[in-house]
Amino acid sequence: MEDNWKGIKEALTSTCQEVLGRKKHHHKEWISIETLDRIKERKNKKAAINNSRTRAEEVQVQAEYI
């Protein structure tokens, strides 16, 4: 039974590869390192706004955020 299943699996695999082609692992990165850094900076600035203790400090941090 196992040999039969292996034969069927190999036949299906080879047929699919002929029809669809081999797997292509050349995917571009959908987001760059620079973008991730900018997101991280923005997140840190938002955290600074949320963690500010006084209203004056919050206004100052918000000015830097924009």
N, C-alpha and C positions, 0 to 999 in steps of 0.2 A: 504494500500500500504506500509506504514511504517513497520507494523508488518511482512509483507511478505519479505521486504528487510532485516529486522533483522534476520529472519529465514535463508535466503539465506546466509547472511554474516556469521552467526554462523556455518552453514554447511561447507562453504568454509574454514573458519578458523580452524575448528576441523580437516577437511580432510588434510589441509596443515600441521598442527602440527603433525598428524600421519605419514605423508609421510616424511617430512623434519626434524621433531623433533622440540623441543622448541628452542627459541633464546638463544644463548650462549654469555654472556656478559663478558667473561674472556679473553679480548684482552690484550696482553702485550703492554707496552708502547713502541712505535717504536723508541723513542729516550730518553736516560737517562738524568737525571738532570746534571750529570757530563759533558756529551757531550754538553749540552746547556751552561754550564758555560764556557767551553773551547771555544765555538763559540763566546760567548759574549766577552771574553778576546781578542780573535783575532780581532773581530770587533772594539774594542776600540783601539787596536794597529794600525789598518789600519786608523782609524780616526785621531790618533796622527800623522801618517805620512802625511796625507792629510792636516792637520792643521798646520804643522810646517812652521815657517816663513822664516827660512834661509836654505840654502843648507846644511850647516854643521849640523844643528839640524835635518834635514831630514835624513841625512846619519846615525846619531847616533840612531835615532828612528828605522830606517830600520834594523840596526844591532840587536836591541832588538827584532824586529819582527821575525827575522829568528831564 
